Structures are given as structure tokens and as C-alpha cells.
Amino acid sequence: MATNQTFIKLEEYKEILDIVDLCKAKLSDVNSTLNQIDSIRSEEAKELSAWRDNVKEIESKISSIDKNLFNPEE
């Protein structure tokens, strides 16, 4: 059974480990940022929904006022 071995200098190995650790840290930052974006989008969706509800309520009140002012017999 033949094994393929690769030899690298200890300094290069340490440098590779540092690079891998840096990549892990950057990925952690990216995940954190994505979670923050998800949270902001969720809050934004709630706010937009509340605004839509307010607009519908205002439209309903204006419609009622319009109906009472211009068609009082109905």
C-alpha cells in the first residue's frame, strides 16, 4: 500500500494554519452580518405591514366620510 506524503516547511504550515483561522473568522463575520440583515428585514416587514394597515384604516375612514357627506341618505 503506497502512501503519498507531502512535506512542507514548518513555517509554511504555520502560515497555512493562520490563513485557515483567518478564513474561519471572516466566515463567522459574514454569518453574523447575514443574521443582522435577516433581523433588519424582518423588522422592516413588520413596519411595512403596520403602515399598510394604517393606510387601509385611513382609506376606510375617508370612504366613510365621503359616503356620509355626499350620500347621506344611504
Contacts in CASP RR format, 6 or more apart in sequence:
PFRMAT RR
TARGET T0000
AUTHOR 0000-0000-0000
METHOD contacts of the structure
MODEL  1
MATNQTFIKLEEYKEILDIVDLCKAKLSDVNSTLNQIDSIRSEEAKELSA
WRDNVKEIESKISSIDKNLFNPEE
8 16 0 8 1.000
67 74 0 8 1.000
END
